[in-house]
Amino acid sequence: IGPFEIIERIGPVAYKLELSEKLYGIHNTFHVSDLKKCLADKNLVIPLEEVQLDDKLHFIEEPMEIMDREVKQLKQSRIPIVKVRWNSRRGPKYTWEREDFIKRNYPRLFIRGQKRNKRNRASRRRSRKEGRM
C-alpha cells in the first residue's frame, strides 16, 4: 500500500503519514519498523482493493486467480496442479499448488476460472476455423 507522503517526524522512531481517503479510520502515525523506503517501481504497487486485513489489521495473503494448469506425473499417479497469483506484501507472487487443496480452500477461483477457460477455448476454436478458410 502506498507510497504516502511523510507529514511530520514524531520523535526519533515514528512518522506521521498523509494517508489516502480509502484508509479513513486508520491511525496515521507509524513506527519506523513498519515503514519501507519508497522504491519508484510501479509494478510493486498493490491496489488497495486487493489488500485483505484481519481484525487486528494484519495482512492476509490469499490467492487472487488461477493463471495456468498442469498435470504432474509421479510414477503411477497424476497430480493436477495450478499456478496461483497471490496478493503478496512484496509484489506479485506466483506459486504452483495442488489443485485439490486450492479448490477446497478457495472454490471461488474455480467458478470464475471455468467461465474464462470456456471462453478462451471457444475463441481458439473460432480462430482455427477462420485460419482454415
C-alpha positions in Angstrom: 0.0 0.0 0.0 1.3 3.5 -0.7 3.5 5.3 -1.2 2.4 8.0 1.3 4.0 11.4 2.0 5.6 12.0 5.4 3.8 14.9 7.1 5.8 15.0 10.2 8.6 13.3 12.2 7.3 12.3 15.7 10.4 11.7 17.8 13.4 9.6 16.7 11.4 6.5 15.6 7.9 7.5 14.4 6.4 9.3 11.5 3.0 10.8 10.7 1.9 10.0 7.1 -0.7 11.5 4.8 -3.0 8.5 4.1 -5.5 8.3 1.3 -9.2 8.7 2.0 -9.7 4.9 1.4 -7.8 4.4 4.7 -10.1 6.6 6.7 -10.1 5.3 10.3 -6.5 4.0 10.3 -4.2 5.9 12.6 -1.7 7.8 10.6 1.4 7.6 12.9 3.7 4.7 12.3 6.9 3.3 13.9 9.9 3.2 11.5 10.0 -0.6 11.6 6.5 -0.6 9.9 7.8 1.7 7.1 9.8 0.9 3.9 11.7 3.2 1.7 9.6 4.0 -1.4 11.0 2.4 -4.5 9.5 4.1 -7.5 8.7 0.8 -9.2 5.0 0.9 -10.3 5.0 -3.0 -10.7 5.4 -3.3 -6.9 2.3 -1.2 -6.0 -0.6 -3.4 -4.7 -4.0 -1.9 -5.4 -5.9 -1.2 -2.2 -8.8 -3.4 -3.3 -6.6 -6.4 -3.3 -5.4 -6.0 0.2 -7.1 -8.1 2.9 -6.7 -7.3 6.6 -7.8 -9.2 9.6 -9.4 -7.6 12.7 -6.0 -6.7 14.1 -5.0 -5.1 10.7 -2.5 -7.8 9.8 -2.1 -8.5 6.1 -3.9 -11.7 4.9 -2.2 -13.3 1.9 -4.6 -15.2 -0.3 -4.8 -16.3 -3.9 -6.3 -13.9 -6.4 -6.6 -16.0 -9.6 -5.6 -19.2 -11.3 -3.0 -18.4 -14.0 -2.3 -21.9 -15.5 -2.9 -25.6 -15.1 -0.7 -28.7 -15.5 -0.8 -32.4 -14.5 2.4 -33.8 -12.9 3.1 -37.5 -13.5 4.7 -39.2 -10.5 5.3 -42.9 -11.1 1.7 -44.3 -11.1 -0.2 -41.1 -10.1 -1.2 -38.0 -11.9 -1.5 -34.9 -9.8 -3.3 -31.8 -11.1 -1.6 -28.5 -10.1 -2.5 -24.9 -10.7 -0.3 -21.8 -11.0 -1.7 -19.3 -8.5 -1.3 -15.5 -8.3 -1.2 -14.4 -4.7 -1.7 -10.9 -3.2 1.7 -10.5 -1.5 3.1 -7.7 0.5 6.2 -7.8 -1.6 4.5 -7.5 -5.0 3.2 -10.2 -7.4 3.9 -13.7 -6.3 3.2 -16.9 -8.3 3.4 -20.5 -7.0 2.4 -23.9 -8.2 -0.1 -25.6 -5.8 -2.1 -28.8 -5.7 -5.4 -28.2 -7.4 -7.4 -30.1 -4.8 -6.0 -28.0 -2.0 -6.8 -24.7 -3.7 -10.2 -25.9 -4.8 -11.1 -27.0 -1.3 -9.9 -23.8 0.3 -10.7 -21.2 -2.4 -13.6 -22.5 -4.5 -14.4 -19.0 -5.9 -11.3 -19.1 -8.0 -12.6 -22.1 -10.0 -16.1 -20.7 -10.7 -14.7 -17.6 -12.4 -11.8 -19.6 -14.0 -14.1 -22.2 -15.6 -16.1 -19.5 -17.4 -12.9 -17.7 -18.6 -11.4 -21.0 -19.8 -14.6 -21.9 -21.7 -14.5 -18.5 -23.4 -10.8 -18.9 -24.3 -11.4 -22.4 -25.8 -14.3 -21.1 -27.9 -12.3 -18.2 -29.2 -9.4 -20.5 -30.1 -11.8 -22.8 -32.0 -13.1 -19.8 -33.9 -9.7 -18.6 -34.8 -8.7 -22.0 -36.0 -11.7 -22.2 -38.2 -11.1 -18.7 -39.6 -7.5 -19.6 -40.3 -8.6 -22.6 -42.5 -10.9 -20.6 -44.7 
